[in-house]
Amino acid sequence: MYAPRKAFGEALVALGAIEPRLVVLDADVGTSTQVAIFREHFPDRYYEIGVAEQNMIGIAAGMATVGLLPFVSTFAVFASKRALDQVSISVAYPRLNVKINGSYGGAPTGKAGATHQAFEDLAIMRAIPNMTVLAPADAFETRQAVFAAAAHDGPVYIRTVRCEVPTIFDESHDFRIGKAYRLREGSDLAIFSTEITTAKALAAAELLAADGMSTRVVHMPTLKPLDVAEIVAASRDIGRIITVEDHNIIGGLGGAVAEVLAETVPCPMRRLGIPDCFGESGDDEAFFSKYGINTENIVAAAHEFLRQGR
């Protein structure tokens, strides 16, 4: 178990040691998002902007125009909504090399509730031209995503999670922007998951196997650009797809997969995620259970799906 937010801060330190252009901008939440780890090692390249996310994005855009490599960091809900105009017009429109850390993505916000829970950020960022959107599953993949984002020419949004999550990958993992990862083979059902829900999907597949159900699990750490081929393959090979995400079912992973299926090889699918509502304060797992995106919910949805047939 390891927190992706901490892995993000550690990755910045490792990147900063080899990339002198790297600068980090913080909106007064560095301790929470763990980018303060970078400040301890490179204080002259760390800029505390304060509670001024819109200004922070503008400053980062200016830095990018003179050859620096700015990573800006704040809570996902503020990066995607409060600073949306600046992200869109100041960064994405001129395709500047700014990387955005949307920390505290989804439900796990330390019981901060609806004001701090980002359930629309992936949909918003996916809809912005020139934006690449990443949602890594664990600490190892988060570290690799940071380096991949730095190497990518153009704006990147990385969603990171506050809480500790199970470790899925190790140093052998080969993270590449735009690639999905088939973590388990199966023939009865395909589950597409992203970020924190991939561990839940894998656990659900184990339980389904005990019930005699063969489940393919596909992890999608890149929401834009999508690995269209992997979605089409699941539709052709299996013909039943469930998506699961810690995000509104509108516009996130479920919406993205449905878009691909509608235009290529349609098949029956079910979307598990936040049912188009605002969040609330509470224990993370209790929240996931209430809104149908924990392991037991995935298993129940899979059984219901197969009972209904094609």
QUICOR-V397496 format. One record per residue. PHI is phi in radians with two decimals (999 if undefined). OMEGA is omega in whole degrees, 0 to 359 (NA if undefined). Layout:
phi:PHI omega:OMEGA
phi:PHI omega:OMEGA
This chain:
phi:999 omega:182
phi:-2.69 omega:182
phi:-1.47 omega:177
phi:-1.01 omega:179
phi:-1.10 omega:178
phi:-1.23 omega:177
phi:-1.08 omega:178
phi:-1.11 omega:179
phi:-1.07 omega:179
phi:-1.15 omega:179
phi:-1.15 omega:177
phi:-1.09 omega:178
phi:-1.11 omega:179
phi:-1.09 omega:179
phi:-1.20 omega:180
phi:-1.09 omega:181
phi:-1.22 omega:182
phi:-2.05 omega:183
phi:-2.19 omega:184
phi:-1.18 omega:179
phi:-1.37 omega:186
phi:-1.17 omega:171
phi:-2.29 omega:181
phi:-2.12 omega:179
phi:-2.00 omega:185
phi:-2.16 omega:179
phi:-1.81 omega:175
phi:1.15 omega:177
phi:-2.33 omega:186
phi:-1.05 omega:178
phi:-1.20 omega:180
phi:-1.22 omega:183
phi:-1.45 omega:178
phi:1.31 omega:173
phi:-1.31 omega:174
phi:-1.07 omega:175
phi:-1.05 omega:179
phi:-1.16 omega:180
phi:-1.04 omega:180
phi:-1.13 omega:183
phi:-1.69 omega:184
phi:-2.35 omega:184
phi:-1.07 omega:180
phi:-1.37 omega:178
phi:-2.03 omega:181
phi:-2.04 omega:185
phi:-2.08 omega:177
phi:-1.54 omega:184
phi:-1.57 omega:183
phi:1.57 omega:182
phi:-1.36 omega:184
phi:-2.62 omega:187
phi:-1.06 omega:180
phi:-1.11 omega:178
phi:-1.12 omega:180
phi:-1.05 omega:179
phi:-1.13 omega:178
phi:-1.10 omega:178
phi:-1.11 omega:180
phi:-1.07 omega:178
phi:-1.05 omega:178
phi:-1.10 omega:178
phi:-1.06 omega:181
phi:-1.13 omega:181
phi:-1.20 omega:179
phi:-1.88 omega:171
phi:1.65 omega:176
phi:-1.39 omega:180
phi:-2.07 omega:185
phi:-1.45 omega:167
phi:-1.87 omega:178
phi:-1.80 omega:186
phi:-2.41 omega:173
phi:-2.82 omega:177
phi:-1.21 omega:184
phi:-1.00 omega:182
phi:-1.13 omega:179
phi:-1.45 omega:180
phi:-1.12 omega:186
phi:-1.59 omega:184
phi:-2.09 omega:181
phi:-1.15 omega:184
phi:-1.84 omega:187
phi:-1.05 omega:182
phi:-1.08 omega:181
phi:-1.19 omega:177
phi:-1.06 omega:183
phi:-1.22 omega:189
phi:-1.55 omega:184
phi:-1.47 omega:184
phi:-1.95 omega:187
phi:-1.28 omega:182
phi:-1.02 omega:175
phi:-1.49 omega:179
phi:0.95 omega:181
phi:-1.42 omega:188
phi:-1.50 omega:181
phi:-1.93 omega:179
phi:-1.93 omega:186
phi:-2.03 omega:176
phi:-1.65 omega:174
phi:-1.63 omega:183
phi:-1.43 omega:182
phi:1.03 omega:178
phi:-1.19 omega:176
phi:1.28 omega:187
phi:-1.28 omega:187
phi:-1.26 omega:180
phi:-2.23 omega:183
phi:1.19 omega:179
phi:1.12 omega:180
phi:-1.37 omega:173
phi:1.45 omega:192
phi:-1.03 omega:183
phi:-1.20 omega:184
phi:-2.02 omega:180
phi:-1.58 omega:180
phi:-1.72 omega:176
phi:-1.92 omega:182
phi:-2.11 omega:190
phi:-1.12 omega:181
phi:-1.17 omega:178
phi:-1.11 omega:180
phi:-1.11 omega:183
phi:-1.19 omega:177
phi:-1.08 omega:185
phi:-1.44 omega:181
phi:-1.57 omega:178
phi:-1.01 omega:178
phi:1.30 omega:183
phi:-1.60 omega:171
phi:-1.69 omega:187
phi:-2.19 omega:183
phi:-2.10 omega:177
phi:-2.47 omega:184
phi:-1.17 omega:189
phi:-1.55 omega:186
phi:-2.58 omega:185
phi:-1.14 omega:181
phi:-1.06 omega:182
phi:-1.22 omega:177
phi:-1.09 omega:179
phi:-1.06 omega:180
phi:-1.17 omega:179
phi:-1.12 omega:178
phi:-1.08 omega:180
phi:-1.18 omega:178
phi:-1.15 omega:178
phi:-1.12 omega:180
phi:-1.11 omega:181
phi:-1.38 omega:181
phi:-1.36 omega:180
phi:-1.56 omega:180
phi:2.36 omega:183
phi:-1.21 omega:179
phi:-2.37 omega:173
phi:-1.89 omega:178
phi:-2.03 omega:178
phi:-1.60 omega:178
phi:-2.09 omega:188
phi:-1.82 omega:181
phi:-1.29 omega:191
phi:-1.44 omega:174
phi:-1.24 omega:181
phi:-2.28 omega:178
phi:-1.10 omega:176
phi:-1.45 omega:180
phi:-1.85 omega:186
phi:-1.88 omega:174
phi:-2.38 omega:185
phi:-1.08 omega:181
phi:-1.39 omega:181
phi:-1.11 omega:182
phi:-1.95 omega:181
phi:-1.28 omega:175
phi:-2.38 omega:179
phi:-1.05 omega:178
phi:1.60 omega:183
phi:-1.86 omega:171
phi:-1.63 omega:185
phi:-2.21 omega:178
phi:-1.44 omega:186
phi:-1.60 omega:181
phi:-2.70 omega:178
phi:-1.55 omega:178
phi:-2.96 omega:184
phi:-2.22 omega:182
phi:-1.61 omega:188
phi:-2.75 omega:173
phi:-2.04 omega:175
phi:-1.94 omega:174
phi:-1.82 omega:183
phi:-2.39 omega:178
phi:-2.59 omega:174
phi:0.90 omega:188
phi:-1.14 omega:184
phi:-1.42 omega:181
phi:-1.14 omega:177
phi:-1.07 omega:179
phi:-1.20 omega:179
phi:-1.14 omega:178
phi:-1.13 omega:178
phi:-1.12 omega:179
phi:-1.13 omega:180
phi:-1.09 omega:177
phi:-1.10 omega:180
phi:-1.16 omega:179
phi:-1.15 omega:178
phi:-1.08 omega:178
phi:-1.13 omega:177
phi:-1.63 omega:178
phi:1.52 omega:181
phi:-1.85 omega:181
phi:-1.67 omega:189
phi:-2.17 omega:171
phi:-1.46 omega:177
phi:-2.01 omega:180
phi:-2.08 omega:178
phi:-1.60 omega:182
phi:-2.09 omega:180
phi:-1.35 omega:177
phi:-1.95 omega:178
phi:-1.55 omega:175
phi:-2.75 omega:0
phi:-1.33 omega:181
phi:-1.39 omega:171
phi:-1.49 omega:184
phi:-1.06 omega:183
phi:-1.04 omega:181
phi:-1.23 omega:177
phi:-1.19 omega:179
phi:-1.07 omega:180
phi:-1.07 omega:180
phi:-1.15 omega:178
phi:-1.13 omega:181
phi:-1.25 omega:185
phi:-1.31 omega:192
phi:-2.07 omega:176
phi:1.50 omega:173
phi:-2.43 omega:183
phi:-2.32 omega:170
phi:-2.02 omega:172
phi:-1.90 omega:179
phi:-2.41 omega:185
phi:-2.74 omega:174
phi:-1.61 omega:188
phi:-2.87 omega:174
phi:-0.97 omega:180
phi:-1.17 omega:177
phi:-1.58 omega:170
phi:1.54 omega:180
phi:-1.64 omega:181
phi:-1.06 omega:181
phi:-1.04 omega:178
phi:-1.10 omega:181
phi:-1.12 omega:179
phi:-1.13 omega:179
phi:-1.08 omega:178
phi:-1.06 omega:180
phi:-1.13 omega:182
phi:-1.07 omega:182
phi:-1.08 omega:185
phi:-1.80 omega:183
phi:-2.21 omega:183
phi:-2.18 omega:183
phi:-1.07 omega:173
phi:-2.70 omega:177
phi:-1.07 omega:177
phi:-2.56 omega:175
phi:-2.28 omega:179
phi:-1.89 omega:174
phi:-1.87 omega:181
phi:3.07 omega:179
phi:-1.25 omega:188
phi:-1.42 omega:175
phi:0.91 omega:179
phi:-2.55 omega:173
phi:-1.36 omega:182
phi:-1.49 omega:178
phi:-2.78 omega:181
phi:-1.40 omega:178
phi:2.89 omega:177
phi:-1.10 omega:185
phi:-1.02 omega:184
phi:-1.17 omega:176
phi:-1.12 omega:178
phi:-1.13 omega:179
phi:-1.04 omega:180
phi:-1.15 omega:182
phi:-1.09 omega:186
phi:-1.76 omega:167
phi:1.43 omega:182
phi:-2.23 omega:170
phi:-1.72 omega:186
phi:-1.00 omega:183
phi:-1.12 omega:178
phi:-1.13 omega:179
phi:-1.11 omega:179
phi:-1.07 omega:181
phi:-1.10 omega:179
phi:-1.12 omega:180
phi:-1.13 omega:180
phi:-1.11 omega:179
phi:-1.11 omega:180
phi:-1.05 omega:182
phi:-1.23 omega:177
phi:-1.12 omega:181
phi:-1.30 omega:180
phi:1.24 omega:181
phi:-1.41 omega:NA
